[in-house]
Amino acid sequence: MSEVAQQKDKFWLYVGITMFVIVTGILLIKQSENEKFAPIKQQVAEENAQLNIRVLKNY
């Protein structure tokens, strides 16, 4: 009976390790995407700042 309990413990250990690896992989991919597109986001922000011109007219 103790062998069955040890197998269950190892099963949940494997499940936990697998979930940790999957979540870590997803976070690393998202981080690399953020770093890859950072210059583009900066360029868009600069263009928006340049285009944000208010024209005031006195009628």
C-alpha positions in Angstrom: 0.0 0.0 0.0 2.9 2.4 0.6 4.0 1.9 -3.0 0.6 3.3 -4.3 0.9 6.3 -2.1 4.4 7.0 -3.4 3.2 6.8 -7.0 0.5 9.3 -6.3 3.1 11.6 -4.7 5.3 11.3 -7.8 2.4 11.8 -10.1 1.6 15.2 -8.5 5.3 16.1 -8.5 5.5 15.4 -12.2 2.3 17.4 -12.8 3.7 20.3 -10.8 7.0 20.3 -12.6 5.3 20.1 -16.0 3.1 23.1 -15.2 6.1 25.1 -13.9 8.0 24.4 -17.1 5.0 25.3 -19.3 4.3 28.6 -17.4 8.0 29.5 -17.4 8.2 28.9 -21.1 5.2 31.1 -21.8 6.6 33.9 -19.7 10.0 33.7 -21.4 8.3 33.9 -24.8 6.2 36.9 -23.8 9.3 38.7 -22.4 11.2 38.1 -25.7 8.2 39.5 -27.6 8.1 42.6 -25.4 11.9 43.2 -26.0 11.6 42.6 -29.7 8.8 45.1 -30.2 10.0 47.7 -27.7 11.7 49.9 -30.4 8.5 49.8 -32.5 6.4 50.9 -29.5 8.8 53.7 -28.8 8.7 54.9 -32.5 4.9 54.8 -32.4 4.8 56.8 -29.2 7.2 59.4 -30.7 5.0 59.7 -33.8 1.9 60.1 -31.7 3.6 62.9 -29.8 4.6 64.7 -33.0 1.1 64.4 -34.4 -0.5 65.6 -31.2 -0.7 69.2 -32.3 -3.6 71.3 -31.2 -4.8 74.0 -33.6 -6.6 76.8 -31.8 -8.7 79.2 -33.9 -10.2 82.4 -32.6 -13.6 83.0 -34.2 
